[in-house]
Amino acid sequence: MYQALWLPMRSHCLLQATASASALAPTGRVQNSFQIEYATFGELKVPNDEYYGAQTTRSTMSFKIGGVTEHMPTPVIKAFVAAEVNQDYGLEPKIANAIKKAADEVVEGKLNVHFPLVVWQTGSGAQTNMNVNEVISNRAIAMLKGELGSKKLVHPNDHVIKVRA
């Protein structure tokens, strides 16, 4: 079984605008529209139809080694999300249920395309941790009929990590 030390991170990413362009996303699919997210190190264009966010996008730019055969192994991603939602700490039931359903979809492999990172990263695994948090957050937001990337209904740090910290 995997054990991990979870360090809370604050990204202060905000959805500010929408930009249109055509580019190849880290997943290898052509993207036609992006949302602009502002993070600690500046703005980033995040593909509109991806569940990951600014932190994962920056990681794909920072670690340009490896290829599609060296993506983070699915069992590692599953280990990050293999926790039950704990509503005893004040997490609203509708948010907790959406997070649990999103985490189940990750474990079932339904969201594999949203994990573009390769195994070659810093030793802490922070990039994969944030990739998982952003995917679960945005998938839960989609289930709740919210705006992807807004972090208003389900925040990757304030809500998703809360169930695992």
Secondary structure, DSSP 8 states (H G I E B T S, - for coil): -------------EEEEEEEEEEE-TTSSEEEEEEEEEETTEEEEEETT-S--HHHHHHHHH---S-GGGB--HHHHHHHH-----GGGS--HHHHHHHHHHHHHHHTTTTGGG---BS-S-TT-HHHHHHHHHHHHHHHHHHTT--TT--SSS-IIIIIGGGT-
